[in-house]
Amino acid sequence: MEDKPKKQSNDHGYYVLGVRIMLDMGFSIAIPAVAAAFAGQYLDEKYDKAPLFLILFLVNAFLISAQIIITKAKRYGQEYENLDK
């Protein structure tokens, strides 16, 4: 008698999705923050208003990153739900 092979759990899709989420969310936070820091620092030095522009730009980067992450989290949530179907 032949034994039927047991169906193995395929977690590869979950791992790939997890890595994609980490990288995507990390870049979604880092890129606006770094750009805001450079731009704010440059304008502070140019107009001698330190740290006014840096703070304004970083707050703006935070708001932009939050909106991007909310949108991407909803999309990745749907993708996660559809992963096992």
Contacts in CASP RR format, 6 or more apart in sequence:
PFRMAT RR
TARGET T0000
AUTHOR 0000-0000-0000
METHOD contacts of the structure
MODEL  1
MEDKPKKQSNDHGYYVLGVRIMLDMGFSIAIPAVAAAFAGQYLDEKYDKA
PLFLILFLVNAFLISAQIIITKAKRYGQEYENLDK
13 83 0 8 1.000
14 83 0 8 1.000
17 76 0 8 1.000
17 79 0 8 1.000
17 80 0 8 1.000
17 83 0 8 1.000
20 76 0 8 1.000
21 76 0 8 1.000
24 72 0 8 1.000
24 76 0 8 1.000
25 69 0 8 1.000
25 72 0 8 1.000
28 65 0 8 1.000
28 68 0 8 1.000
28 69 0 8 1.000
28 72 0 8 1.000
29 65 0 8 1.000
29 69 0 8 1.000
32 61 0 8 1.000
32 64 0 8 1.000
32 65 0 8 1.000
32 68 0 8 1.000
33 58 0 8 1.000
33 61 0 8 1.000
33 62 0 8 1.000
33 65 0 8 1.000
35 61 0 8 1.000
36 54 0 8 1.000
36 57 0 8 1.000
36 58 0 8 1.000
36 60 0 8 1.000
36 61 0 8 1.000
37 54 0 8 1.000
37 57 0 8 1.000
37 58 0 8 1.000
39 53 0 8 1.000
39 57 0 8 1.000
40 53 0 8 1.000
40 54 0 8 1.000
40 56 0 8 1.000
40 57 0 8 1.000
40 58 0 8 1.000
41 53 0 8 1.000
41 54 0 8 1.000
43 49 0 8 1.000
43 53 0 8 1.000
43 57 0 8 1.000
44 50 0 8 1.000
44 51 0 8 1.000
44 52 0 8 1.000
44 53 0 8 1.000
44 54 0 8 1.000
47 53 0 8 1.000
END
